[in-house]
Amino acid sequence: MPKYIIEGPDGSAFEVDAPEGATADQVLQHVQTEAAKAPSRPKRTALQTTGDFVGDVVDNILPNWGDELAGGLDAAKAAVTGQPIGEAYRAGQAEFKANQARYDEEHPDLSWVSTLGGMGAGLLLPGGALAKGAGMGAKVLQGAKIGAAYGGLSGAGEGEDLADRADSALQSAVAGAALGGLATPALEGAALAHRWARGKIPGYDGAARGLANVPRAILRKSKLTREERAREVADRTLAQRLGEGHVASGMGQHGPAASPETIAAELERRRDMGVPAMPGDITESLRHTTGWASRGMGPGQRLVRQSLDARKAQEAARVRQHIIDTMGSVTDPLAQIERQATAAKARVAPLYHEAYSQPMVITPEIEAIMGTPAFRDAVPQAHTNIRNAMRDPEALGLHMRPDGTIDPEAMRTLSTEGFDQVVRAMRDNGRAAAGINPNTGQPIHNTNSVHINARAGDLRDQLAAQNDAYGDATRLYADDMAQRGALEAGGRVAALSGYEVNELARSIPETAHESWALGARSALADDATDWGAQHPTGNVAARVRGALGDETKQDAIGRMGGNSGAIRQLQDRLEAEHQGNILWSEARGNSATAGRQAMDGDLNEQIAPAIPTGWKAIAGRALDYAAQKAGGEFRNGVKDRVAQVLTEQDPKAFRGHLDDIAGLAERDAQQAAYRHRNAALLAKAAALNMEPASEDGQVLVNIVEPADGGRPYGQYGRYEENFDAQGNPL
C-alpha cells in the first residue's frame, strides 16, 4: 500500500499506510481500524507495576510533570549513548503516558492509592513562612502567592511547545492566585460564623460545648463551661483594651503607648508612691471599661463599686500622708505657736531680768527720740499696757499727770524696763498705722508707719548699745517671734499667689523659712483631712493641687522649704489620686449620658458582635466573639472577670492576670495560624490539581484536507474523550 504523510498540530509529520487513492477520511478510518486490530498487550510485570506506582505518585506530587521527568531521563540516556535527544525525550513522554493509562486501567484501586499518596505528599511542598501575628492582608497575599506558584508550576507541565506551556502556566497561576487568596478569608469567615451562631442560635453554644466535651471526657479533662467561655470573652476584650491609648502618668501628661507591660509598670510605680492604683485608673480605655463593668447588679458590678468605695474612703488620709512623705513632717499649728511662745519666754526671761536691773542713761540720741510724736503717742499706751499687766507704771518711772497727760520731766526717770515698754507700744502703733495684707498677714506700710517703726528701732538700738543683756534679749526674742510669725504666715499658703510667697521669702528672716514651710505643709495636710471629712465624695487631691497653684507658686513653696523637687513628687502622687477619683466618678455616675451609652454599647458589641459583611469589616476589626447581644447572665459573667482584673491593686497579681490573657491570645493565634495553614494546603492542592489550559498526550482523531488543495494535516484530542475502552471511536 502506498504511504501517506499526515501532519500533527505541532507540525510533526507522520507516515502511515493506506489504500491507494484513499481520501483523507478513508486514510483516517484505515489508521483507526488498523490500530483496533493491534495484538493484545502483555500484562505489565510486578516490577513494571511498581514503576508505574512510583510514576503516578511523582506525577501527583508535581501534577503534569511526570511525563517530562520520564522524557528527561530517556533524553539523558540518549545523550550518553549518542542517540537523538529530541526523539528520545518524546518517546519517553509517550511511553510514560501509555504506561500510566494501562496502570489506571489494570490496577484502578492501586491507582487511587498512588494518586492520593502523591497528592498528600504534594501538600508537603514548601509554602513559605509567615511572620507570627501577621494580619489578614499578609495571609491573603501568601495564599495568593502559593496558589499562583503551584498553579503556574502545574500549568507549565502541559503543552506541546514553549508557547503552550507559558499560556497554560499563566492561566493556571491566575486561577491559583484567586483560589489561594480566598482560602484564608473563607476559613476565618467560617470560624466567625461559628462564633456568631453560638450567640444567635438557641442551643448552639451548648451543643458546641457538648461536642467539644466528648473527647475531653474520654481524656478525663475538665469540661468546658459557660463561665469559662465568659472568661475567654472577657480576656479577649481586655487584650484589646490593654493596648489602646496612652498611659496617663505624672502631672496629667501622656506617658508611653499603652500595652500590658507599660500598664503593669505604671501600676508598680504608683504603688511605690503609696497610691493604691488599679489598672482601670491608668488609661482612658480601661477607665471606660471598668465603668462599664460597674453597671448592673451582678457580682462583678458589686466588686467594682465596693473596691472603689473602699479606696475612696481613705483618700483624705492618703493625701495627708503624701504631703508628709514628700514635703516633710507636719504639726498642730496652734499648739506649735503656743509651744514657741512659752519656750521663747523661758529663754529670754533671765536676760530681760538682767537687762532691767541695770541703770538707764538718757543720751542725747535717746532724748531726741523722746521728743518725737512717735514716742509721745506711745507713752500713754505703754502706761495702759503696764496697768493691764497688773503692774505699777510709776515703779518703772512712768509718771502721768492727774489729767492723764505726760509729764515730760518725769520721763527722764524711766527705767530700762519702762523704755522697753514704750518701744513695744511704738511698734504696736506702727503696725496699727500700716495696712495688713489679708493673704500674707504682713503689714502694708505707709509713710506714718514707716517712721514710727524706724523710731522704735532706733530707741531699741540705743538701749542695746548701753545694755548688752537687753540687746541679747531683744535679738533672741525677735528670732523666736520671727519663727512664730513665719509659722502663722505659712498656714495661709492656700490663699497666696506665687508672687506673694516670693515676697514673704524676702521679708522674713532666712532662718524662719523652714517655720513657714512647716506651717504651709501642716495647713495643706490639715485641710486635706478636714475637707475630706466634710466632703466624702469630693476630690481631695484636686483641692490640694488647687492650693499648690501654678508653677510659680510651686517653685516658690519648694524653695521656701529647701526642697524644690518635693512639690513635683507630691504632684505626681496627687495626679495618681486624681485619676482614681475620675474612675470612681465614672463607676458611680449612673446617669445614662449619651457618651456613656455609646461606650457601653461599644463594649456590649465587642462581647457579642454582629457578623460583619464585606472584606473591610473582616480585615479591620477584631472578630472576637459570638453574638449581637449576649444574655444578661453571660454579660454579667464577662463583667465579673473584667472587674477582677481592672480593680486589682496588687501588681504581682495583675501580672498573673496578664499571663492568663497572653496565654489565651497565644492559643487564639495558634488556632488562626492553624486555619491559615489549612487554607494554604487547600490552595496548594487546588492549584496543583487545576485543569491546565493545554494538554499533551493527545492522539490522532481526524485528518483535515484543506479546501485549497494544500497538504492534509491531523487533528488531535485526548484518547479517553474520543475512544471507548475497546478503542472504538466515540
C-alpha positions, 0 to 999 in steps of 0.5 A: 500500500502506498504511504501517506504523510499526515501532519500533527498540530505541532507540525510533526509529520507522520507516515502511515499506510493506506489504500491507494487513492484513499481520501483523507477520511478513508486514510483516517478510518484505515489508521483507526481500524488498523490500530483496533486490530493491534495484538493484545498487550502483555500484562505489565510485570510486578516490577513494571507495576511498581514503576508505574506506582512510583510514576503516578505518585511523582506525577501527583506530587508535581501534577503534569510533570511526570511525563517530562521527568520520564522524557528527561531521563530517556533524553539523558540516556540518549545523550550518553549513548549518542542517540537523538535527544529530541526523539528520545525525550518524546518517546519517553513522554509517550511511553510514560503516558501509555504506561500510566493509562494501562496502570489506571486501567489494570490496577484502578484501586492501586491507582487511587492509592498512588494518586492520593499518596502523591497528592498528600505528599504534594501538600508537603511542598514548601509554602513559605513562612509567615511572620507570627501575628501577621494580619489578614492582608499578609495571609491573603497575599501568601495564599495568593502567592502559593496558589499562583506558584503551584498553579503556574508550576502545574500549568507549565507541565502541559503543552506541546511547545514553549508557547503552550506551556507559558499560556497554560502556566499563566492561566493556571497561576491566575486561577491559583492566585484567586483560589489561594487568596480566598482560602484564608478569608473563607476559613476565618469567615467560617470560624466567625460564623461559628462564633456568631451562631453560638450567640444567635442560635438557641442551643448552639453554644451548648451543643458546641460545648457538648461536642467539644466535651466528648473527647475531653471526657474520654481524656478525663479533662475538665469540661468546658463551661459557660463561665469559662467561655465568659472568661475567654470573652472577657480576656479577649476584650481586655487584650484589646483594651490593654493596648489602646491609648496612652498611659496617663502618668505624672502631672496629667501628661501622656506617658508611653503607648499603652500595652500590658507591660507599660500598664503593669509598670505604671501600676508598680510605680504608683504603688511605690508612691503609696497610691493604691492604683488599679489598672482601670485608673491608668488609661482612658480605655480601661477607665471606660471599661471598668465603668462599664463593668460597674453597671448592673447588679451582678457580682462583678458590678458589686466588686467594682463599686465596693473596691472603689468605695473602699479606696475612696474612703481613705483618700483624705488620709492618703493625701495627708500622708503624701504631703508628709512623705514628700514635703516633710513632717507636719504639726498642730499649728496652734499648739506649735505657736503656743509651744514657741511662745512659752519656750521663747519666754523661758529663754529670754526671761533671765536676760530681760531680768538682767537687762532691767536691773541695770541703770538707764542713761538718757543720751542725747540720741535717746532724748531726741527720740523722746521728743518725737510724736512717735514716742509721745503717742506711745507713752500713754499706751505703754502706761495702759499696757503696764496697768493691764499687766497688773503692774505699777507704771510709776515703779518703772518711772512712768509718771502721768499727770492727774489729767492723764497727760505726760509729764515730760520731766518725769520721763527722764526717770524711766527705767530700762524696763519702762523704755522697753515698754514704750518701744513695744507700744511704738511698734504696736502703733506702727503696725496699727498705722500700716495696712495688713495684707489679708493673704500674707498677714504682713503689714502694708506700710505707709509713710506714718508707719514707716517712721514710727517703726524706724523710731522704735528701732532706733530707741531699741538700738540705743538701749542695746548699745548701753545694755548688752543683756537687753540687746541679747534679749531683744535679738533672741526674742525677735528670732523666736517671734520671727519663727512664730510669725513665719509659722502663722504666715505659712498656714495661709499658703492656700490663699497666696499667689506665687508672687506673694510667697516670693515676697514673704521669702524676702521679708522674713528672716532666712532662718524662719523659712523652714517655720513657714514651710512647716506651717504651709505643709501642716495647713495643706495636710490639715485641710486635706483631712478636714475637707475630706471629712466634710466632703466624702465624695469630693476630690481631695487631691484636686483641692490640694493641687488647687492650693499648690497653684501654678508653677510659680507658686510651686517653685516658690513653696519648694524653695521656701522649704529647701526642697524644690523637687518635693512639690513635683513628687507630691504632684505626681502622687496627687495626679495618681489620686486624681485619676482614681477619683475620675474612675470612681466618678465614672463607676458611680455616675449612673446617669445614662449620658449619651457618651456613656451609652455609646461606650457601653454599647461599644463594649456590649458589641465587642462581647457579642458582635454582629457578623460583619459583611464585606472584606473591610469589616473582616480585615479591620476589626477584631472578630472576637466573639459570638453574638449581637447581644449576649444574655444578661447572665453571660454579660454579667459573667464577662463583667465579673472577670473584667472587674477582677482584673481592672480593680486589682491593686496588687501588681504581682497579681495583675501580672498573673492576670496578664499571663492568663490573657497572653496565654489565651491570645497565644492559643487564639493565634495558634488556632488562626495560624492553624486555619491559615495553614489549612487554607494554604494546603487547600490552595496548594492542592487546588492549584496543583490539581487545576485543569491546565489550559493545554494538554499533551498526550493527545492522539490522532482523531481526524485528518483535515484536507484543506479546501485549497488543495494544500497538504492534509494535516491531523487533528488531535484530542485526548484518547479517553474523550474520543475512544471507548475502552475497546478503542472504538471511536466515540 
